[in-house]
Amino acid sequence: MNRFVKSHALGNDYLVVVPAELDFSLTPEAVRRLCDRHFGVGSDGVLALVPSLRADFGLRIYNPDGSQAEKSGNGLRIFAKYLYEHGHTTAPRFTVETPGGVAACDLELEDGRVAQVTVDMGEATFRSDRIPAAGPAREVVDEPLEVEGRVLRVTAVNVGNPHCVVFTEDLEAVDLHRLGPALERHPNFPQRTNVQFARVLAPDRVRIRIWERGAGHTLASGSSACAVAAACVRRGLTGRELQVEMEGGVLQVLVDDRYRLRMAGPAAEVCRGELAPEFVQALRAAG
């Protein structure tokens, strides 16, 4: 009981748990304590295996601030590896239901272990009502937005969760810790948004920095990589097959002619363990 597995996908780390095997509820406060890097286990979020009527498995994704995310590309790769390597499935291909839609996961195996996972991330949309973004019905593509006393050109896209992409020629000069939270909570995005600053390096390569909704600065994000790839294609800045470089590593993203996205990359298990009784007691009290 109260077991967990900790894994990372290019430095974006998650705890994987089975709620039915926990002696406490995954309340927002419990999630915050679990993710705390000083007083808890420490992670960028929690992945919970839940039942599904629409797919082979169900997944709930918790941000470190206790809120829930609709979808996570890195989380899906970590979760897929966990399902196979911890005996929940023997199939190399299966589906996972998230609040942001059903994703198909294809496993690349080496010596019985999962070396890489390819995820069908669904279709990207730039429609304001689907992101959602305030204002009249439109596609939010390369439009001006006033942020922190300056005007940025933003492209907003939903890939199962909301994203705001800003292209720049000087990626390192971006004050991510100031502009990231300002964009995340901008009135233009009533449900908040994930934020990416991106620099196109070549027709098949783009580099990004990420401010994740509910988590802050993260080293990598699968859905962010997909959102930026879709925005690159929509703006005509690149081809449809892209290497997306992040601080934690590189993901491969394919954008088809309907803006359906396929993402491929690794995941790595770090450790597995059992929460101490006194910590579980504190989590119960937090609920």
C-alpha positions as YAML, in Angstrom:
chain: A
units: angstrom
residues:
- id: 1
  name: MET
  ca: [0.00, 0.00, 0.00]
- id: 2
  name: ASN
  ca: [0.93, 3.66, -0.52]
- id: 3
  name: ARG
  ca: [3.45, 2.72, -3.19]
- id: 4
  name: PHE
  ca: [4.77, 5.10, -5.84]
- id: 5
  name: VAL
  ca: [7.07, 5.06, -8.85]
- id: 6
  name: LYS
  ca: [9.08, 8.14, -9.78]
- id: 7
  name: SER
  ca: [10.11, 8.66, -13.40]
- id: 8
  name: HIS
  ca: [11.18, 11.50, -15.63]
- id: 9
  name: ALA
  ca: [10.83, 12.37, -19.30]
- id: 10
  name: LEU
  ca: [13.72, 14.63, -20.31]
- id: 11
  name: GLY
  ca: [13.92, 16.06, -16.80]
- id: 12
  name: ASN
  ca: [10.15, 16.56, -16.34]
- id: 13
  name: ASP
  ca: [9.47, 14.22, -13.40]
- id: 14
  name: TYR
  ca: [6.27, 12.63, -12.13]
- id: 15
  name: LEU
  ca: [5.12, 10.29, -9.38]
- id: 16
  name: VAL
  ca: [2.87, 7.46, -10.60]
- id: 17
  name: VAL
  ca: [0.32, 6.07, -8.13]
- id: 18
  name: VAL
  ca: [-2.77, 3.87, -8.05]
- id: 19
  name: PRO
  ca: [-5.38, 5.72, -5.96]
- id: 20
  name: ALA
  ca: [-7.14, 2.46, -5.02]
- id: 21
  name: GLU
  ca: [-3.92, 1.42, -3.25]
- id: 22
  name: LEU
  ca: [-3.52, 4.65, -1.27]
- id: 23
  name: ASP
  ca: [-4.60, 5.25, 2.33]
- id: 24
  name: PHE
  ca: [-5.35, 8.90, 1.56]
- id: 25
  name: SER
  ca: [-7.17, 10.94, -1.08]
- id: 26
  name: LEU
  ca: [-5.39, 12.93, -3.75]
- id: 27
  name: THR
  ca: [-6.71, 16.26, -2.53]
- id: 28
  name: PRO
  ca: [-5.00, 19.44, -3.78]
- id: 29
  name: GLU
  ca: [-3.14, 19.80, -0.47]
- id: 30
  name: ALA
  ca: [-2.02, 16.15, -0.52]
- id: 31
  name: VAL
  ca: [-0.72, 16.58, -4.07]
- id: 32
  name: ARG
  ca: [1.15, 19.75, -3.11]
- id: 33
  name: ARG
  ca: [2.84, 17.93, -0.21]
- id: 34
  name: LEU
  ca: [3.75, 14.92, -2.34]
- id: 35
  name: CYS
  ca: [5.34, 17.17, -4.98]
- id: 36
  name: ASP
  ca: [7.22, 19.35, -2.49]
- id: 37
  name: ARG
  ca: [10.95, 18.84, -3.07]
- id: 38
  name: HIS
  ca: [11.87, 19.63, 0.53]
- id: 39
  name: PHE
  ca: [9.05, 18.16, 2.63]
- id: 40
  name: GLY
  ca: [7.69, 15.51, 0.23]
- id: 41
  name: VAL
  ca: [8.91, 13.10, -2.43]
- id: 42
  name: GLY
  ca: [9.34, 15.90, -4.97]
- id: 43
  name: SER
  ca: [8.09, 16.03, -8.55]
- id: 44
  name: ASP
  ca: [6.55, 18.16, -11.29]
- id: 45
  name: GLY
  ca: [3.24, 16.36, -10.80]
- id: 46
  name: VAL
  ca: [1.35, 13.16, -9.99]
- id: 47
  name: LEU
  ca: [-0.04, 10.61, -12.46]
- id: 48
  name: ALA
  ca: [-2.93, 8.48, -11.19]
- id: 49
  name: LEU
  ca: [-4.17, 5.26, -12.79]
- id: 50
  name: VAL
  ca: [-7.98, 5.32, -12.87]
- id: 51
  name: PRO
  ca: [-10.69, 3.23, -14.61]
- id: 52
  name: SER
  ca: [-11.85, 4.15, -18.11]
- id: 53
  name: LEU
  ca: [-14.89, 3.24, -20.20]
- id: 54
  name: ARG
  ca: [-13.43, 4.78, -23.38]
- id: 55
  name: ALA
  ca: [-9.88, 3.41, -23.45]
- id: 56
  name: ASP
  ca: [-7.67, 0.62, -22.13]
- id: 57
  name: PHE
  ca: [-6.57, 2.77, -19.18]
- id: 58
  name: GLY
  ca: [-7.54, 6.03, -17.54]
- id: 59
  name: LEU
  ca: [-5.15, 8.74, -16.35]
- id: 60
  name: ARG
  ca: [-5.58, 11.75, -14.10]
- id: 61
  name: ILE
  ca: [-2.79, 14.32, -14.12]
- id: 62
  name: TYR
  ca: [-2.14, 16.55, -11.11]
- id: 63
  name: ASN
  ca: [0.04, 19.66, -11.24]
- id: 64
  name: PRO
  ca: [2.33, 20.43, -8.27]
- id: 65
  name: ASP
  ca: [0.00, 23.28, -7.22]
- id: 66
  name: GLY
  ca: [-2.79, 20.72, -6.72]
- id: 67
  name: SER
  ca: [-4.74, 21.59, -9.86]
- id: 68
  name: GLN
  ca: [-5.46, 19.06, -12.60]
- id: 69
  name: ALA
  ca: [-4.16, 19.12, -16.18]
- id: 70
  name: GLU
  ca: [-6.14, 17.94, -19.19]
- id: 71
  name: LYS
  ca: [-3.20, 16.27, -20.92]
- id: 72
  name: SER
  ca: [0.57, 15.83, -20.63]
- id: 73
  name: GLY
  ca: [2.77, 14.42, -23.37]
- id: 74
  name: ASN
  ca: [5.64, 13.66, -21.01]
- id: 75
  name: GLY
  ca: [3.18, 12.30, -18.48]
- id: 76
  name: LEU
  ca: [1.69, 9.96, -21.10]
- id: 77
  name: ARG
  ca: [5.11, 8.57, -22.01]
- id: 78
  name: ILE
  ca: [5.98, 8.02, -18.34]
- id: 79
  name: PHE
  ca: [2.57, 6.46, -17.70]
- id: 80
  name: ALA
  ca: [2.87, 4.15, -20.73]
- id: 81
  name: LYS
  ca: [6.27, 2.92, -19.55]
- id: 82
  name: TYR
  ca: [4.89, 2.36, -16.05]
- id: 83
  name: LEU
  ca: [1.89, 0.35, -17.32]
- id: 84
  name: TYR
  ca: [4.09, -2.02, -19.32]
- id: 85
  name: GLU
  ca: [6.98, -2.43, -16.90]
- id: 86
  name: HIS
  ca: [4.79, -2.83, -13.80]
- id: 87
  name: GLY
  ca: [2.58, -5.55, -15.22]
- id: 88
  name: HIS
  ca: [-0.61, -3.68, -16.06]
- id: 89
  name: THR
  ca: [-0.33, -4.72, -19.72]
- id: 90
  name: THR
  ca: [1.73, -6.93, -22.02]
- id: 91
  name: ALA
  ca: [0.61, -5.13, -25.18]
- id: 92
  name: PRO
  ca: [3.05, -2.87, -27.05]
- id: 93
  name: ARG
  ca: [0.17, -0.63, -28.12]
- id: 94
  name: PHE
  ca: [-2.78, 0.60, -26.04]
- id: 95
  name: THR
  ca: [-4.98, 3.63, -25.44]
- id: 96
  name: VAL
  ca: [-5.12, 6.00, -22.46]
- id: 97
  name: GLU
  ca: [-8.01, 8.29, -21.61]
- id: 98
  name: THR
  ca: [-7.15, 11.71, -20.19]
- id: 99
  name: PRO
  ca: [-9.51, 14.64, -19.53]
- id: 100
  name: GLY
  ca: [-8.04, 16.13, -22.74]
- id: 101
  name: GLY
  ca: [-8.95, 13.11, -24.89]
- id: 102
  name: VAL
  ca: [-7.91, 9.54, -25.67]
- id: 103
  name: ALA
  ca: [-4.28, 9.02, -26.72]
- id: 104
  name: ALA
  ca: [-2.80, 5.95, -28.42]
- id: 105
  name: CYS
  ca: [0.62, 4.89, -27.12]
- id: 106
  name: ASP
  ca: [3.10, 2.78, -29.13]
- id: 107
  name: LEU
  ca: [6.05, 1.29, -27.26]
- id: 108
  name: GLU
  ca: [9.53, 0.69, -28.63]
- id: 109
  name: LEU
  ca: [11.02, -2.17, -26.60]
- id: 110
  name: GLU
  ca: [14.66, -3.09, -25.95]
- id: 111
  name: ASP
  ca: [15.44, -6.21, -23.89]
- id: 112
  name: GLY
  ca: [11.93, -6.21, -22.47]
- id: 113
  name: ARG
  ca: [12.09, -2.58, -21.32]
- id: 114
  name: VAL
  ca: [10.43, 0.50, -22.82]
- id: 115
  name: ALA
  ca: [13.08, 2.58, -24.60]
- id: 116
  name: GLN
  ca: [10.81, 5.07, -26.34]
- id: 117
  name: VAL
  ca: [7.12, 5.87, -26.58]
- id: 118
  name: THR
  ca: [5.25, 7.39, -29.52]
- id: 119
  name: VAL
  ca: [2.00, 9.10, -28.57]
- id: 120
  name: ASP
  ca: [-0.85, 10.17, -30.84]
- id: 121
  name: MET
  ca: [-1.62, 13.53, -29.23]
- id: 122
  name: GLY
  ca: [-4.76, 14.31, -31.26]
- id: 123
  name: GLU
  ca: [-5.49, 17.36, -33.39]
- id: 124
  name: ALA
  ca: [-4.32, 20.89, -32.68]
- id: 125
  name: THR
  ca: [-6.75, 23.77, -33.02]
- id: 126
  name: PHE
  ca: [-6.15, 27.51, -33.06]
- id: 127
  name: ARG
  ca: [-9.84, 28.41, -32.61]
- id: 128
  name: SER
  ca: [-10.39, 30.87, -29.79]
- id: 129
  name: ASP
  ca: [-13.47, 29.06, -28.45]
- id: 130
  name: ARG
  ca: [-11.51, 25.82, -28.15]
- id: 131
  name: ILE
  ca: [-8.37, 27.21, -26.51]
- id: 132
  name: PRO
  ca: [-10.18, 29.10, -24.85]
- id: 133
  name: ALA
  ca: [-9.20, 32.71, -25.52]
- id: 134
  name: ALA
  ca: [-11.23, 35.85, -24.87]
- id: 135
  name: GLY
  ca: [-12.67, 37.99, -27.65]
- id: 136
  name: PRO
  ca: [-14.49, 37.29, -30.91]
- id: 137
  name: ALA
  ca: [-14.45, 33.91, -32.62]
- id: 138
  name: ARG
  ca: [-11.23, 33.59, -34.59]
- id: 139
  name: GLU
  ca: [-7.98, 31.69, -34.99]
- id: 140
  name: VAL
  ca: [-5.43, 33.12, -32.54]
- id: 141
  name: VAL
  ca: [-2.41, 33.24, -34.86]
- id: 142
  name: ASP
  ca: [0.38, 35.83, -34.59]
- id: 143
  name: GLU
  ca: [-1.78, 38.43, -32.90]
- id: 144
  name: PRO
  ca: [-0.61, 41.22, -30.56]
- id: 145
  name: LEU
  ca: [-1.10, 40.88, -26.80]
- id: 146
  name: GLU
  ca: [-0.06, 43.44, -24.19]
- id: 147
  name: VAL
  ca: [1.90, 41.80, -21.38]
- id: 148
  name: GLU
  ca: [3.86, 43.50, -18.61]
- id: 149
  name: GLY
  ca: [3.96, 46.83, -20.44]
- id: 150
  name: ARG
  ca: [5.05, 45.43, -23.80]
- id: 151
  name: VAL
  ca: [3.33, 43.93, -26.84]
- id: 152
  name: LEU
  ca: [4.10, 40.32, -27.73]
- id: 153
  name: ARG
  ca: [2.98, 38.45, -30.86]
- id: 154
  name: VAL
  ca: [1.26, 35.28, -29.69]
- id: 155
  name: THR
  ca: [-0.14, 32.17, -31.31]
- id: 156
  name: ALA
  ca: [-2.53, 30.22, -29.10]
- id: 157
  name: VAL
  ca: [-3.28, 26.56, -29.68]
- id: 158
  name: ASN
  ca: [-5.11, 23.74, -27.91]
- id: 159
  name: VAL
  ca: [-3.63, 20.23, -28.14]
- id: 160
  name: GLY
  ca: [-5.92, 18.79, -25.48]
- id: 161
  name: ASN
  ca: [-4.76, 21.56, -23.13]
- id: 162
  name: PRO
  ca: [-4.19, 25.30, -23.81]
- id: 163
  name: HIS
  ca: [-0.90, 26.81, -24.96]
- id: 164
  name: CYS
  ca: [0.43, 30.25, -25.86]
- id: 165
  name: VAL
  ca: [3.47, 30.33, -28.17]
- id: 166
  name: VAL
  ca: [5.71, 33.39, -28.60]
- id: 167
  name: PHE
  ca: [8.40, 33.29, -31.29]
- id: 168
  name: THR
  ca: [11.62, 35.19, -30.62]
- id: 169
  name: GLU
  ca: [15.07, 35.60, -32.13]
- id: 170
  name: ASP
  ca: [16.78, 35.84, -28.72]
- id: 171
  name: LEU
  ca: [15.51, 32.99, -26.58]
- id: 172
  name: GLU
  ca: [18.04, 33.40, -23.78]
- id: 173
  name: ALA
  ca: [17.14, 37.05, -23.26]
- id: 174
  name: VAL
  ca: [13.52, 36.16, -22.40]
- id: 175
  name: ASP
  ca: [12.66, 36.82, -18.75]
- id: 176
  name: LEU
  ca: [10.75, 33.57, -18.40]
- id: 177
  name: HIS
  ca: [10.03, 33.94, -14.70]
- id: 178
  name: ARG
  ca: [8.37, 37.32, -15.30]
- id: 179
  name: LEU
  ca: [6.63, 36.83, -18.64]
- id: 180
  name: GLY
  ca: [5.71, 33.17, -18.08]
- id: 181
  name: PRO
  ca: [3.36, 33.71, -15.12]
- id: 182
  name: ALA
  ca: [2.03, 36.95, -16.64]
- id: 183
  name: LEU
  ca: [0.96, 35.07, -19.78]
- id: 184
  name: GLU
  ca: [-0.25, 32.02, -17.84]
- id: 185
  name: ARG
  ca: [-2.75, 34.17, -15.91]
- id: 186
  name: HIS
  ca: [-3.45, 36.79, -18.58]
- id: 187
  name: PRO
  ca: [-7.15, 37.77, -18.80]
- id: 188
  name: ASN
  ca: [-7.05, 36.66, -22.44]
- id: 189
  name: PHE
  ca: [-6.88, 33.05, -21.19]
- id: 190
  name: PRO
  ca: [-9.81, 32.42, -18.80]
- id: 191
  name: GLN
  ca: [-8.61, 28.89, -17.93]
- id: 192
  name: ARG
  ca: [-4.96, 29.97, -17.75]
- id: 193
  name: THR
  ca: [-2.48, 28.63, -20.27]
- id: 194
  name: ASN
  ca: [0.85, 26.90, -20.75]
- id: 195
  name: VAL
  ca: [3.49, 29.22, -22.21]
- id: 196
  name: GLN
  ca: [6.35, 28.60, -24.64]
- id: 197
  name: PHE
  ca: [8.96, 30.94, -26.04]
- id: 198
  name: ALA
  ca: [10.37, 29.51, -29.26]
- id: 199
  name: ARG
  ca: [13.21, 30.16, -31.70]
- id: 200
  name: VAL
  ca: [13.22, 28.48, -35.11]
- id: 201
  name: LEU
  ca: [16.72, 27.18, -35.86]
- id: 202
  name: ALA
  ca: [16.11, 25.38, -39.16]
- id: 203
  name: PRO
  ca: [13.19, 24.09, -41.27]
- id: 204
  name: ASP
  ca: [13.20, 20.93, -39.15]
- id: 205
  name: ARG
  ca: [14.41, 22.25, -35.78]
- id: 206
  name: VAL
  ca: [13.11, 24.61, -33.10]
- id: 207
  name: ARG
  ca: [14.31, 25.41, -29.58]
- id: 208
  name: ILE
  ca: [11.90, 26.32, -26.77]
- id: 209
  name: ARG
  ca: [11.69, 27.40, -23.14]
- id: 210
  name: ILE
  ca: [8.65, 26.44, -21.12]
- id: 211
  name: TRP
  ca: [6.47, 27.91, -18.39]
- id: 212
  name: GLU
  ca: [3.92, 25.25, -17.50]
- id: 213
  name: ARG
  ca: [0.48, 26.08, -16.14]
- id: 214
  name: GLY
  ca: [0.33, 25.05, -12.50]
- id: 215
  name: ALA
  ca: [3.99, 24.02, -12.41]
- id: 216
  name: GLY
  ca: [6.12, 26.96, -13.54]
- id: 217
  name: HIS
  ca: [9.45, 26.61, -15.31]
- id: 218
  name: THR
  ca: [9.95, 23.03, -16.52]
- id: 219
  name: LEU
  ca: [12.82, 21.42, -18.40]
- id: 220
  name: ALA
  ca: [10.59, 19.64, -20.91]
- id: 221
  name: SER
  ca: [6.94, 19.21, -21.87]
- id: 222
  name: GLY
  ca: [5.50, 16.91, -24.51]
- id: 223
  name: SER
  ca: [2.32, 18.89, -25.05]
- id: 224
  name: SER
  ca: [4.38, 22.11, -25.25]
- id: 225
  name: ALA
  ca: [6.60, 20.55, -27.91]
- id: 226
  name: CYS
  ca: [3.47, 19.57, -29.87]
- id: 227
  name: ALA
  ca: [1.91, 23.02, -29.49]
- id: 228
  name: VAL
  ca: [5.05, 24.76, -30.73]
- id: 229
  name: ALA
  ca: [5.37, 22.35, -33.68]
- id: 230
  name: ALA
  ca: [1.77, 23.03, -34.67]
- id: 231
  name: ALA
  ca: [2.33, 26.79, -34.35]
- id: 232
  name: CYS
  ca: [5.50, 26.57, -36.48]
- id: 233
  name: VAL
  ca: [3.61, 24.79, -39.27]
- id: 234
  name: ARG
  ca: [0.60, 27.11, -39.04]
- id: 235
  name: ARG
  ca: [2.89, 30.15, -39.32]
- id: 236
  name: GLY
  ca: [4.78, 28.59, -42.25]
- id: 237
  name: LEU
  ca: [8.07, 28.73, -40.36]
- id: 238
  name: THR
  ca: [9.06, 25.05, -40.68]
- id: 239
  name: GLY
  ca: [8.19, 21.74, -42.30]
- id: 240
  name: ARG
  ca: [5.90, 19.18, -40.70]
- id: 241
  name: GLU
  ca: [8.59, 16.94, -39.15]
- id: 242
  name: LEU
  ca: [10.38, 18.68, -36.32]
- id: 243
  name: GLN
  ca: [13.00, 18.18, -33.67]
- id: 244
  name: VAL
  ca: [11.92, 20.23, -30.67]
- id: 245
  name: GLU
  ca: [14.86, 21.09, -28.42]
- id: 246
  name: MET
  ca: [14.15, 21.80, -24.73]
- id: 247
  name: GLU
  ca: [16.41, 22.29, -21.74]
- id: 248
  name: GLY
  ca: [15.93, 18.63, -20.80]
- id: 249
  name: GLY
  ca: [16.37, 17.12, -24.26]
- id: 250
  name: VAL
  ca: [14.79, 16.61, -27.68]
- id: 251
  name: LEU
  ca: [11.42, 15.28, -28.84]
- id: 252
  name: GLN
  ca: [10.38, 14.32, -32.36]
- id: 253
  name: VAL
  ca: [7.02, 15.74, -33.48]
- id: 254
  name: LEU
  ca: [5.11, 15.09, -36.70]
- id: 255
  name: VAL
  ca: [2.29, 17.44, -37.74]
- id: 256
  name: ASP
  ca: [0.07, 16.00, -40.48]
- id: 257
  name: ASP
  ca: [-2.03, 18.01, -42.95]
- id: 258
  name: ARG
  ca: [-4.99, 17.98, -40.52]
- id: 259
  name: TYR
  ca: [-2.77, 19.15, -37.65]
- id: 260
  name: ARG
  ca: [-2.88, 15.74, -36.01]
- id: 261
  name: LEU
  ca: [0.20, 15.32, -33.84]
- id: 262
  name: ARG
  ca: [2.49, 12.38, -33.16]
- id: 263
  name: MET
  ca: [5.23, 12.79, -30.57]
- id: 264
  name: ALA
  ca: [8.11, 10.40, -29.87]
- id: 265
  name: GLY
  ca: [10.62, 10.39, -27.03]
- id: 266
  name: PRO
  ca: [12.05, 8.54, -24.03]
- id: 267
  name: ALA
  ca: [11.04, 8.10, -20.40]
- id: 268
  name: ALA
  ca: [13.20, 6.81, -17.56]
- id: 269
  name: GLU
  ca: [12.32, 5.34, -14.18]
- id: 270
  name: VAL
  ca: [14.22, 6.87, -11.27]
- id: 271
  name: CYS
  ca: [13.00, 4.95, -8.23]
- id: 272
  name: ARG
  ca: [10.09, 3.12, -6.64]
- id: 273
  name: GLY
  ca: [9.10, 3.05, -3.00]
- id: 274
  name: GLU
  ca: [6.48, 3.21, -0.28]
- id: 275
  name: LEU
  ca: [5.44, 6.33, 1.60]
- id: 276
  name: ALA
  ca: [6.32, 6.29, 5.31]
- id: 277
  name: PRO
  ca: [3.40, 5.87, 7.76]
- id: 278
  name: GLU
  ca: [3.99, 9.26, 9.41]
- id: 279
  name: PHE
  ca: [3.97, 10.97, 6.00]
- id: 280
  name: VAL
  ca: [0.74, 9.18, 5.06]
- id: 281
  name: GLN
  ca: [-0.76, 10.36, 8.33]
- id: 282
  name: ALA
  ca: [0.18, 13.94, 7.45]
- id: 283
  name: LEU
  ca: [-1.39, 13.52, 4.01]
- id: 284
  name: ARG
  ca: [-4.61, 12.26, 5.57]
- id: 285
  name: ALA
  ca: [-4.68, 15.25, 7.89]
- id: 286
  name: ALA
  ca: [-4.08, 17.55, 4.92]
- id: 287
  name: GLY
  ca: [-7.22, 16.19, 3.24]
...
